[in-house]
Amino acid sequence: MIEEKVSLKSKLWLSGADGLCGVLCGLITGGGFTVFFTRWMGLDSKKASLVWLLFGIWNAVNDPLFGFISDRTKSKIGRRRPYIRYGAPIYAVIFVLCWIKWPFAGNQWGMFLQMLISLFLFDTLYTCIATSLYVMPYEIAISNKQRGSIFIFKLIFSLFSLAVPLILMPMIQLQPGEDPLTFQLIMAGIGIIAGAIIFFSTFFYSEKGYIKEEEQPNFIKALLICFKNKPFIIFETISFTVIYIQNSLSLGVNYYFPELGMSMVPCYGALLVGAIFGIVLWINKQIVWGVRKCVMVMCIVFSVGCFAMAFFGGVLPVAVLGFFTVGFGFAGGMYLIPLMNGDVIDYDESLTSLRREGMYAGVNSLITKPAMSIATAAFLTIIDIFGYDSTLELGKQSASAERGILIGWMLIPAILLLLCFLAMFKYTLKGDKWNETKNELEKIHNEKEKEYIKSLGFEVNE
C-alpha cells in the first residue's frame, strides 16, 4: 500500500489560509467587535447581548445548509476550493466594513442594526470559507499520521490566530470619543492581507478527484445520519466547549488586564510556554496514548486551571499558572480536536461508504457556533449582575465588578471542561480495532482514486 503524502507547500498554504481566516473571525467574535460597539460606539450591553443571541439563530441555519451544499458541489477545481477562492475577497471587504460606523448608526437601534447586519454578512462568508478549509485535511489524507502532520502546521497558525485578538485588541481598543482612524487602518490592513493569502492559497492544494462524483443523500437524511453517529455526539460536547472557551477567554482579556491591572508579560509568557509544552506533548503522545486519553488529560488540566482563575485570578502567581493551563489546553484543542473530528467522520464512512465532511462540519457549526453567542451573552450578563459600569475609566471598577469579570470569564469554561472529561469515558473510537478500520479505509481511498483516474483516460502505475 502506498501511503498518502501531502507536500510541504500544501501544508503551509492551507494552514496559513486557515489561520488568517481565524484571525478575522477572532477579531470579530472574540470580543473585539463587542468592545468596539459597547465602549466606542456606545451601544447598550443588553442590546449587544440580544444581537449575539439573534445571530445565533442564523448560525443554526446556515452552517449545516452550506455543508450539505458543498458536499454536493461539482466543479473543475473541486467541492471546497471554489468557496475559498471566490469568497476570500468578499470576506475581506465585509471585515473592513465592520469597523466603520454606518450612516444610520446614530442611535441605539441604528447601532443595534449595524452590529446585527455586520455579523450576519461576515458569518455567511466565514462559514463558506472556514468550513471548506476546516475539512480540507480530511479530503487530503485518511491516516492520523498524515493528518497529524497537517494539523501541526495548522496548530502553529491557529496559535497565531488566537494570539492576534488576545494581544492586539487590548493594546489598540478604542476609548469613548477617541479618533478611530489608526484603529480602522490597522483592521483594514489585516483584512486585505488575510483575504489575499486565503485567495492565493487555493492554487497550492487540491481535493481527491473521485469524491465529488459520489452521490450524496438528501438534506434530511444526511442530517439524521450525523445525529445517529454516537461518537460524533460525544465529540460535539468537546467541540462546543472549545469554541465557548475560545470566545469567552478572548472577550475576557479585554476586561481582565485593563480592569484588574494585571501584567500582560508574565501571563502571556506562561500562555506561550504552556502552548509549546502542549504541542510537544500531544505530538509525541497522540500515537502512544491515543486521541481519547490525550483529550481527557487536556480537559482535566485545563479545567483545574480555569477553576483556579475564576476564584483567585487576581493573584499574579495563580494567573501565571492559569495562563499556562490555557496555553496547554488550547494546544490540545487545536491539535487533538481536529483528529477526533476526522475519526468520527471516518466512522461515518465505515458505515455509509460516503465522505461527508461538509455535512459534518455544518452540523458541528450548528451546535458550536451558538457557543460564540452564548459565551458573549453570558459574560456580559454576569459582569452586569456583579455591577460592571462601562462608563467608568479603565481600572476604576468596584471589587464586586472585578470579581464578576473573573467569574464570568472562567467559571463556566471550568465546568464545561469537567463535563467533557466525564463524557470521554463513553468514547469508543480507540484501540487496535479502530486502527484496523482506519487502515482499511485508506486502502479503499487509494483504490477509488485509481479507478477515478482510469475513468478519465489516464494510466495508473499499480
Secondary structure, 3 states (H helix, E strand, C coil): CCCCCCCHHHHHHHHHHHHHHHHHHHHHHCCHHHHHHHHHHCCCHHHHHHHHHHHHHHHHHHHHHHHHHHHCCCCCCCCCHHHHHHHHHHHHHHHHHCCCCCCCCCCHHHHHHHHHHHHHHHHHHHHHHHHHHHHHHHHHCCCHHHHHHHHHHHHHHHHHHHHHHHHHHHHHCCCCCCCCHHHHHHHHHHHHHHHHHHHHHCCCCCCCHHHHHCCCCCHHHHHHHHHHCHHHHHHHHHHHHHHHHHHHHHHHHHHHHHHHCCCHHHHHHHHHHHHHHHHHHHHHHHHHHCHHHHHHHHHHHHHHHHHHHHHHCCCHHHHHHHHHHHHHHHHHHHHHHHHHHHHHHHHHHHHHCCCCHHHHHHHHHHHHHHHHHHHHHHHHHHHHHCCCCCCCCCCCCCHHHHHHHHHHHHHHHHHHHHHHHHHHHHCCCCHHHHHHHHHHHHHHHHHHHHHHHHHCCCCCCC
